[in-house]
Amino acid sequence: MGGTAEVNTFHVSLNVTNIPDAVARYCKILGIEPAKLREDYAKFELADPPVILSLNLGGAPGTVGHLGIRYPESAAVANELRRAEGDALEPFRQDGVTCCYAKADKFWVNDADGLAWEMYTFLADAEPERAPALPPVPRE
């Protein structure tokens, strides 16, 4: 994990066709090496501004897979989940789920245009599961 664990961190997941090519390019763009690198996944963690950029094989190349916010602890995710429920966002809850080579407590909501948002806290690294497809999130 990088130096951004104590603050809420913006998360962007991009779809790519080739992890090695994408990583080489983003290393040059961001000026840092990936915090996590696997055959089908890479994650960059920027401290300033606090951003987690993940690269995933699949989907339409060059498109956003999903957006999100990483919270420093599960209690913050639980608070946001209650707020999302109160605001009738119909969150899809996942506690202790393994995805993208990490175990996390999370929930998903969709924006008005259907873009998925992942609200989560990182619990631990996990191997060797591949990143699954995004779960369906009910929309109004």
Secondary structure, DSSP 8 states (H G I E B T S, - for coil): --TTTTS-EEEEEEEES-HHHHHHHHHHHHSS--SEEETTEEEEEETTTTEEEEEEESSSTTSEEEEEEE-SSHHHHHHHHHHHHHTT---EEEEEEEETTEEEEEEEEE-TT--EEEEEEEEEE--S------------
